[in-house]
Amino acid sequence: MEIRHFEREKDLQNILKLNEKFVELLSPMTTNQFDNINEDNSYVLVAEEGGQFAGFFMLVKSNADYESENFRWFQKRYDNFIYVDRVAVDNDFCGHGIGSEFYQRAFRYAEKNDIDYMFAEIHMDPPNKKSLAFHDSLGFAEEGTAVLKDDHHYSLQKKTF
């Protein structure tokens, strides 16, 4: 498995394709929306295994002008954070440790850059017990709940550094 930083020319179409595959969990994303994400306001990693695109991990920094209702919920309440906007691992590569490695790299990034918090949300319609347990094992705790995005329920998770 190789985890590396996003390269637009090499990775954009793969990210959009995988995002579309999991659109019900991630929400739609167009090339134009993705182009608003850049080095100054985000941290994007991709995974490859055996030369195949396996997944991506997208964090948005608190200083971003990002059109996400969920992100804005955190932005109104906190400064100096990173927000887990999207995590997607292709089904063929689930169980290979990619998600865990994405988060471990994000934790190192946050600590290196003196970031205070990492936030994530977990879909609760129905409750995603696997994701709740995973985030709990990484030191996240529920900060609150919200009804966002067309009446969907979320557990809003917080990790403090």
Helices and strands as residue ranges (DSSP letters): E 2-5, H 8-21, H 23-26, H 31-35, E 42-49, E 52-61, H 69-75, E 81-89, G 91-93, H 98-112, E 117-123, H 129-137, E 141-148, E 152-160
